[in-house]
Amino acid sequence: MITIRKMQRDDSKFVLNMMKKFYTSPAVATNGSEEIFAANVENILSGSPYVDGFIFVIDGKIIGYGITAHSYATEFGGECIWIEDIYIEPEYRGRGVGSKFIQHVKELYPDKIFRLESEEDNLAAVNLYKRLGFKELPYLEMVCGGD
């Protein structure tokens, strides 16, 4: 049975290790850094209103994590929940953990707009997101800062 719960301070070591794996995988275009990972975890644990962290547990073992970020989307005229990170240890993939997490997020934040990013060649993830109702947006996303 899959349990999804809020991230706690005792989870930090596990999450930081999983972030290193996630951000060096083909699923993500940027590598991040240990400083960024630590800042993300600290913001989650200190109660930032902009970010929430979740832990995925099976049989008492942490097998993944998810992060959501909160914003406002003027193009949709409403609050937006970005599903920032979904990482599941390889041996637990394909068991419905990602689907359950996205459903959990939709129930936690009803009537919000949900957005996420994926590498185009991460076909398993792209197909999952499409099955769960996500649609591709036809534009280039750009960033400045955060280097």
C-alpha angles and dihedrals in degrees: 000000000000118000122193117197140161116277115261131197091256088061094061098096092049094046094048090052092048091048090056090053093044097048094048093049127095088252091078129052096207129053100215117199139253089256091055092046091050091047091051093051093045092050090051094048095044092058102253109183089221102061140038129189128207134192125213114214132185120182091346093307123117105234102168150339141228133203129200127192126202125224144136123259113210091188089061098030098233152072114300131208113203114204094215106173133017113173125171123177108253096246090057098048118114093034097104097262094127092047091048092050094051091047089049091052092048091051093045092052106032120188094018129125113251123210136174141164130229137177107254093232093053088094097169091057095041091051091048092051092049091050088052093054103266118141130201117254115222101228145082118255117215135188137199123194130008091098 
